[in-house]
Amino acid sequence: MKNLKDILYKVAIQEVFGVTDLSINQLVFDSRNVSKNDVFIAVKGVSVDGHLYIDKAISLGAIAIICEEIPADKRENISYIKVADSQVALAIMAANFYENPSSKLSLVGVTGTNGKTTIASLLYQLFKKAGYKVGLISTVKILVDDTEFKATHTTPDSLTINYYLDMMIENAVEYCFMEVSSHGIHQKRTEGLVFAGGIFSNLSHDHLDYHKTFAAYRNVKKSFFDNLPSTAFALTNLDDKNGLVMLQNTKATKKTYALKTMADFKAKILEKQFSGTLITINGTEVWTKLIGEFNVYNLLAIAATAELLGLEKIKTLTILSQLESVSGRFQYVVSSNGVIAIVDYAHTPDALKNVLETINDIRTGNEKVITVVGCGGDRDATKRPKMAHIASQLSSQAIFTADNPRSENPQTIIDEMETGVAPENYKKTLSILDRKQAIKTACKLSSQGDIILIAGKGHENYQEINGIRMHFDDLEEVTNCFNQLKMN
């Protein structure tokens, strides 16, 4: 049991009815999970307002309510604490509840449109190989040193973040690398955390269904750097036109990385192959198993972060050459007749363009590039024509199919994608609603040496149709196709 008064430390309280000197059990923001002696934080979410469930929370045993609006019919023996922002209060209280675990290790946040998972995951790999106990909070999974937990969001809720950080402290973890999404920042999930550093990868078209404008999306990312402490570092991609924007108001030590401009950390590409890339980082040659210019940016951010955290440069670069690609990020399998199938999470126009340009850059010129791509439902619809235009422009053949249509009609999504195809590319496109069939068709259309790109879902092992998740794995499907073709 903990004392509510202690948990409210640093929370901006506007009004109190009742007492705060209470022994409490847990902090809860989902009324369905409330039990005896809990504190219920009524959060105004995107689709649900927790204030509507205050009575339910009390009936289940809540003894204190944190809210932005005090109910008119207050209950006896219940404490009501009014705050300006319940999400901020939840984040600060979560950190206090777990005794501020983020201040007891080096927590580094990675934000940007693309590259967050790769940078965070490979930093985890690098520091593990360097002999440290490490944590990871990512889209793909949560790792407390060697113990893996399932991830449900890119950036989990504040209670979940602090719960795992606390577990990391118990397991003597020294470094934690965490993806920080724009949703997570906007919903104040990272408030109350002490960051040792922040990394900005890039900014392109995404999440405009949520943020409405690109400027709002950019400014949310920027606010993460605005809030970094003076003890932290802020590392930004100088080749991205929004890179310097991130540093404008930060108190953190400013550091930059780039391929095309002068920066604190500079890389140059010397050779590109499907087996890897030869690069230099600040003048030192490194061979990496990762492919593509976008991955060189990721590796540069990783090398810079390692150095800023005190790792010895030569040791960092030696380990860098051993790092393996992250699940669903430019992950490939080769058929018995030499067809290369690449599975990638590219689900934004910029990411898809990067992957296809990488493929076209490495191929000799005679191979066909067949792209299978869809767009998610109930998400930013404005990127659909752009994705289709890029796929049809940069591929020999583009097959439009379902991604995760969620509650939307998948055919409607494909119809909206098709509006982006330029007239000269019409003959290069096919639309196949069933994703499994689309992948099979790509395999049948391919010949020796051809390259199939299956984009959009990457590491995901499910497909969500009409709100129901069913098992579906792009890598699994294309591997099965290759095996069937081999038998035939």
C-alpha positions in Angstrom: 0.0 0.0 0.0 1.2 3.5 -0.8 0.1 6.9 0.4 -1.9 9.0 -2.0 -0.3 12.2 -0.7 3.1 11.0 -1.8 1.8 9.9 -5.2 0.4 13.4 -5.9 3.8 15.0 -5.5 4.3 17.5 -8.4 0.7 17.1 -9.6 -0.9 20.5 -10.3 -4.0 20.2 -8.0 -6.8 22.8 -8.4 -9.3 21.6 -5.8 -9.6 18.8 -3.2 -12.7 17.4 -1.6 -11.9 14.9 1.1 -8.4 13.8 2.2 -5.2 12.9 0.4 -3.6 11.2 3.4 -4.9 7.8 2.2 -3.4 4.3 1.9 -4.1 3.2 -1.7 -3.7 0.0 -3.6 -3.2 0.8 -7.3 -3.7 3.6 -9.9 -6.3 2.8 -12.6 -7.6 4.7 -15.6 -9.8 1.9 -17.0 -12.9 1.6 -14.7 -13.2 -2.1 -15.6 -9.9 -2.8 -13.8 -10.8 -1.0 -10.5 -10.6 -3.0 -7.2 -10.8 -2.1 -3.5 -8.8 0.9 -2.3 -7.7 2.0 -5.9 -7.4 5.5 -7.2 -9.3 6.1 -10.4 -8.0 8.7 -12.9 -10.8 9.9 -15.1 -9.0 10.6 -18.5 -10.7 12.3 -21.4 -9.6 10.0 -24.3 -10.0 10.3 -28.0 -13.2 8.2 -28.0 -14.1 7.6 -24.3 -14.4 10.1 -21.5 -13.4 8.5 -18.2 -15.6 11.0 -16.3 -18.6 9.0 -17.4 -17.3 6.0 -15.4 -16.6 7.6 -12.0 -19.7 6.0 -10.4 -18.7 2.6 -11.7 -15.2 3.0 -10.4 -16.5 3.9 -6.9 -18.9 0.9 -7.0 -15.9 -1.4 -7.6 -14.0 0.0 -4.7 -12.2 3.2 -5.8 -11.6 5.5 -2.7 -10.1 8.5 -4.6 -11.0 10.1 -8.0 -8.6 12.2 -10.0 -10.7 14.3 -12.5 -10.9 17.5 -14.5 -14.5 18.0 -13.5 -15.8 17.2 -9.9 -19.2 15.4 -10.1 -22.2 17.3 -8.8 -23.2 14.3 -6.7 -20.1 13.6 -4.6 -20.1 10.5 -2.5 -19.3 10.4 1.2 -15.9 9.0 2.2 -14.6 9.4 -1.4 -11.8 11.9 -2.1 -12.1 14.0 -5.3 -8.9 15.7 -6.6 -9.5 18.2 -9.4 -6.6 18.7 -11.9 -6.2 20.7 -15.1 -5.2 17.7 -17.2 -5.9 14.1 -16.1 -3.4 12.7 -18.6 -0.6 14.7 -17.2 -1.7 13.9 -13.7 -1.7 10.1 -14.6 1.8 10.3 -16.0 3.3 12.1 -13.0 1.4 9.9 -10.5 2.5 6.7 -12.4 6.2 7.8 -12.1 5.7 8.6 -8.4 3.9 5.3 -7.8 6.9 3.4 -9.1 9.4 5.7 -7.4 10.6 7.4 -10.6 12.4 4.5 -12.2 13.4 6.5 -15.3 15.7 8.6 -13.2 17.6 5.4 -12.1 18.8 4.3 -15.6 19.7 6.0 -18.9 16.4 6.3 -20.9 16.7 7.4 -24.5 13.6 8.3 -26.6 13.5 7.8 -30.4 10.9 9.8 -32.3 10.2 10.6 -36.0 8.0 9.2 -38.8 10.2 6.3 -39.9 13.1 4.5 -38.3 12.0 4.5 -34.7 11.8 0.7 -34.3 15.0 0.1 -36.1 17.0 2.7 -34.1 15.6 1.6 -30.7 15.9 -2.1 -31.4 19.4 -2.0 -32.8 20.6 0.2 -29.9 19.2 -2.5 -27.7 21.2 -5.1 -29.7 24.4 -3.0 -29.6 24.4 -2.4 -25.9 23.6 -6.0 -25.2 26.6 -7.1 -27.3 28.7 -4.5 -25.5 27.9 -6.4 -22.2 25.2 -4.3 -20.6 21.8 -5.1 -19.2 19.4 -3.3 -21.5 15.7 -2.5 -21.9 13.5 -1.9 -25.0 10.1 -0.4 -25.3 9.1 -0.7 -29.0 6.3 -1.3 -31.5 7.4 -4.9 -31.9 8.0 -5.9 -28.3 9.1 -4.9 -24.8 12.3 -6.4 -23.5 13.5 -6.3 -19.9 17.0 -7.5 -20.5 16.4 -11.0 -21.9 12.7 -11.3 -20.9 10.3 -10.5 -23.7 6.7 -9.0 -23.3 4.1 -8.3 -25.9 3.8 -4.7 -27.1 0.3 -3.3 -27.8 1.2 0.3 -28.7 4.3 2.1 -30.1 4.4 4.1 -26.8 2.4 2.4 -24.0 0.3 4.2 -21.5 2.1 5.9 -18.5 1.4 3.2 -16.0 2.7 0.5 -18.4 5.9 2.4 -19.2 6.7 3.0 -15.5 5.7 -0.6 -14.6 8.3 -2.0 -17.1 10.9 0.6 -16.2 10.5 -0.4 -12.5 11.0 -4.0 -13.6 14.1 -3.0 -15.4 15.5 -1.4 -12.2 14.8 -4.6 -10.3 16.8 -6.5 -13.0 19.7 -4.0 -12.9 19.1 -2.7 -16.4 21.4 0.3 -17.1 20.0 1.6 -20.5 16.5 1.6 -22.0 15.7 2.6 -25.5 12.1 3.6 -26.2 10.1 4.5 -29.2 8.2 7.8 -28.7 5.2 8.2 -31.0 3.4 11.5 -31.8 0.3 10.0 -30.2 2.2 9.1 -27.0 3.6 12.7 -26.8 0.3 14.3 -27.5 -1.5 12.1 -25.0 1.1 13.0 -22.3 2.3 9.4 -21.9 5.9 10.5 -21.6 5.3 13.2 -19.0 7.1 12.6 -15.7 9.9 10.6 -17.4 13.5 11.6 -17.1 15.3 11.2 -20.4 19.0 10.9 -20.9 18.6 11.7 -24.6 16.3 12.1 -27.5 16.8 11.1 -31.1 14.9 12.6 -34.2 15.0 10.4 -37.3 12.9 12.2 -39.9 9.4 13.7 -40.6 7.1 12.9 -43.4 3.4 12.4 -44.2 1.7 10.3 -41.5 -1.0 10.4 -38.8 -2.8 13.4 -40.3 -6.1 11.6 -39.4 -5.2 12.3 -35.8 -3.1 15.6 -35.9 -5.1 17.1 -38.8 -2.2 19.3 -40.1 1.5 18.6 -40.8 2.5 21.6 -38.7 0.6 20.2 -35.7 2.2 16.8 -36.2 5.7 18.4 -36.4 5.1 20.6 -33.3 4.0 17.6 -31.2 7.3 15.9 -32.1 9.2 19.1 -31.3 7.5 19.3 -27.9 9.4 16.1 -26.9 12.7 17.9 -27.4 11.4 21.1 -25.8 10.9 19.2 -22.6 14.3 17.4 -22.5 16.3 18.3 -19.4 19.7 20.2 -19.7 21.4 17.0 -18.6 20.2 15.1 -21.7 21.4 15.2 -25.4 19.1 16.0 -28.4 20.4 14.3 -31.5 18.8 15.3 -34.8 19.0 14.4 -38.5 20.3 17.5 -40.2 19.4 16.3 -43.7 15.7 16.4 -42.8 14.3 19.9 -43.3 12.6 19.7 -39.9 15.8 18.5 -38.1 16.8 21.9 -36.8 13.2 22.7 -35.8 13.4 20.0 -33.2 16.4 21.8 -31.5 15.0 25.3 -31.5 13.9 25.4 -27.8 15.6 22.5 -26.2 17.7 22.8 -23.1 19.5 19.6 -23.9 23.0 19.4 -25.5 22.5 19.7 -29.3 24.1 17.2 -31.6 23.5 16.5 -35.3 24.0 13.7 -37.8 23.9 13.7 -41.6 25.0 12.1 -44.9 24.6 15.2 -47.1 25.6 18.1 -44.9 28.2 18.9 -42.3 27.3 17.5 -38.9 28.8 16.2 -35.7 28.4 12.7 -36.9 28.8 12.2 -40.7 28.4 9.1 -42.8 29.2 8.3 -46.5 28.1 5.3 -48.5 30.9 3.5 -50.4 29.2 0.3 -51.7 25.6 -1.0 -51.9 24.7 -4.7 -52.3 21.8 -6.9 -51.3 24.1 -8.5 -48.8 25.0 -5.3 -47.1 26.5 -1.8 -47.3 30.0 -0.4 -46.9 30.0 3.0 -45.3 32.3 5.4 -43.4 31.3 7.0 -40.1 33.4 10.1 -39.3 36.0 8.7 -41.6 36.2 5.1 -40.3 35.0 2.3 -42.7 32.3 -0.1 -41.5 30.6 -3.0 -43.3 27.0 -3.4 -42.3 24.4 -6.1 -43.0 21.7 -3.5 -43.3 20.6 -2.2 -46.7 19.6 1.2 -48.0 20.4 4.8 -47.4 17.5 5.1 -44.9 19.3 2.4 -42.8 22.6 4.3 -43.1 20.8 7.2 -41.4 19.5 4.8 -38.7 23.0 3.3 -38.2 24.5 6.8 -37.9 22.0 7.8 -35.3 22.8 4.5 -33.4 26.6 5.1 -33.6 26.2 8.7 -32.4 23.9 7.7 -29.5 26.4 5.1 -28.4 29.2 7.6 -28.4 27.1 10.2 -26.5 26.3 7.6 -23.9 30.0 6.9 -23.4 30.7 3.8 -25.5 34.2 3.6 -27.0 34.1 4.4 -30.7 36.0 1.4 -32.1 34.0 -1.0 -30.0 30.7 0.7 -31.2 31.7 0.4 -34.9 32.9 -3.2 -34.4 29.5 -4.2 -33.0 27.7 -2.1 -35.6 28.9 -4.4 -38.3 27.4 -7.4 -36.4 23.9 -6.0 -36.1 21.0 -7.9 -37.7 18.0 -6.3 -39.4 14.9 -5.9 -37.2 11.9 -8.2 -37.8 9.8 -6.9 -40.7 12.3 -4.2 -41.7 13.8 -5.0 -45.1 13.7 -8.6 -44.2 14.2 -10.9 -47.2 13.9 -14.5 -48.3 15.3 -16.0 -51.6 13.5 -18.6 -53.6 15.2 -21.7 -55.1 15.3 -20.0 -58.5 16.7 -16.7 -57.1 13.7 -14.5 -56.7 14.2 -12.2 -53.7 11.1 -11.3 -51.6 11.5 -8.4 -49.3 9.0 -7.8 -46.4 9.0 -4.2 -45.0 6.9 -2.2 -42.7 6.8 0.8 -45.1 3.4 2.2 -44.5 4.0 5.9 -45.3 4.7 7.4 -48.8 8.2 8.4 -47.7 9.1 4.9 -46.3 7.7 3.2 -49.4 9.7 5.5 -51.7 12.9 4.9 -49.6 12.6 1.1 -49.9 11.8 1.1 -53.6 14.6 3.6 -54.4 17.0 1.3 -52.4 15.9 -1.7 -54.4 16.2 0.1 -57.8 19.6 1.5 -56.7 21.0 -2.0 -56.0 19.5 -4.1 -58.8 21.4 -4.4 -62.1 18.6 -3.2 -64.2 17.0 -6.3 -65.9 15.1 -7.7 -63.0 11.4 -6.9 -62.5 10.4 -5.2 -59.2 6.9 -6.4 -58.2 5.3 -4.5 -55.3 2.4 -5.7 -53.2 1.0 -2.9 -51.1 -2.2 -1.7 -49.3 -3.2 1.0 -46.9 -4.7 0.7 -43.5 -8.4 1.4 -42.8 -9.6 4.0 -40.2 -6.3 5.9 -40.7 -5.0 8.8 -42.7 -6.8 8.5 -46.1 -4.9 11.3 -47.8 -1.7 9.1 -48.1 -3.5 6.4 -50.1 -3.2 7.9 -53.6 0.4 8.9 -52.8 1.3 5.3 -51.8 -0.2 4.0 -55.1 1.5 6.6 -57.2 4.9 5.7 -55.7 4.4 1.9 -56.0 3.3 2.2 -59.6 6.0 4.7 -60.6 8.9 2.9 -59.0 7.9 -0.8 -59.8 7.7 -2.9 -62.9 4.3 -4.2 -61.5 2.3 -2.9 -58.6 -0.4 -5.1 -56.9 -2.8 -3.1 -54.7 -4.4 -5.2 -51.9 -5.9 -5.1 -48.4 -3.6 -4.1 -45.5 -5.5 -3.9 -42.2 -8.9 -2.5 -43.4 -10.2 -2.6 -39.8 -13.8 -1.3 -40.1 -13.5 0.1 -43.6 -14.5 -1.6 -46.9 -11.2 -2.8 -48.3 -12.4 -2.2 -51.9 -13.0 1.5 -51.0 -9.5 1.8 -49.8 -8.1 0.3 -53.0 -10.3 2.6 -55.1 -8.9 5.6 -53.3 -5.4 4.3 -53.9 -6.0 3.9 -57.6 -6.8 7.6 -58.0 -3.1 8.3 -57.5 -1.9 6.2 -60.4 -0.6 8.3 -63.3 -2.1 7.3 -66.7 1.2 6.0 -68.1 1.3 3.5 -65.2 -2.2 2.1 -65.5 -1.0 -1.0 -67.3 1.5 -1.8 -64.5 -1.1 -2.1 -61.8 -3.4 -4.9 -60.6 -5.9 -4.9 -57.7 -6.4 -8.1 -55.8 -8.5 -7.7 -52.6 -7.3 -10.8 -50.9 -3.7 -10.2 -49.6 -2.8 -13.9 -49.6 -3.9 -14.1 -53.3 -2.0 -10.9 -54.1 1.2 -12.4 -52.7 0.7 -15.6 -54.6 0.1 -13.6 -57.8 3.4 -11.7 -57.3 5.2 -15.0 -56.9 3.7 -16.4 -60.1 4.6 -13.3 -62.0 8.2 -13.4 -60.9 11.1 -15.0 -62.7 14.7 -15.7 -61.8 16.4 -12.7 -60.2 13.2 -10.6 -59.8 12.5 -8.7 -56.6 9.1 -8.8 -54.8 8.4 -6.1 -52.2 5.6 -6.8 -49.8 5.0 -3.5 -48.0 3.0 -2.1 -45.2 2.7 -4.8 -42.5 6.3 -5.9 -41.8 6.5 -7.6 -38.4 2.7 -7.8 -37.9 1.4 -11.4 -37.7 -2.2 -10.5 -38.1 -4.7 -8.9 -40.4 -7.6 -6.9 -39.0 -10.9 -7.1 -41.0 -14.2 -5.8 -39.7 -12.6 -5.4 -36.2 -11.5 -9.1 -36.1 -7.8 -10.0 -36.0 -6.8 -13.1 -37.9 -3.4 -14.6 -38.2 -1.5 -13.4 -41.2 2.2 -13.1 -41.7 3.6 -11.6 -45.0 7.0 -13.4 -44.6 5.2 -16.7 -43.8 2.9 -16.3 -46.9 5.7 -15.6 -49.4 7.9 -18.4 -48.0 4.9 -20.8 -48.4 4.5 -19.5 -52.0 8.2 -20.1 -52.8 8.0 -23.6 -51.3 4.9 -24.5 -53.4 6.5 -23.2 -56.6 9.6 -25.2 -55.9 7.5 -28.4 -55.5 5.7 -27.6 -58.8 
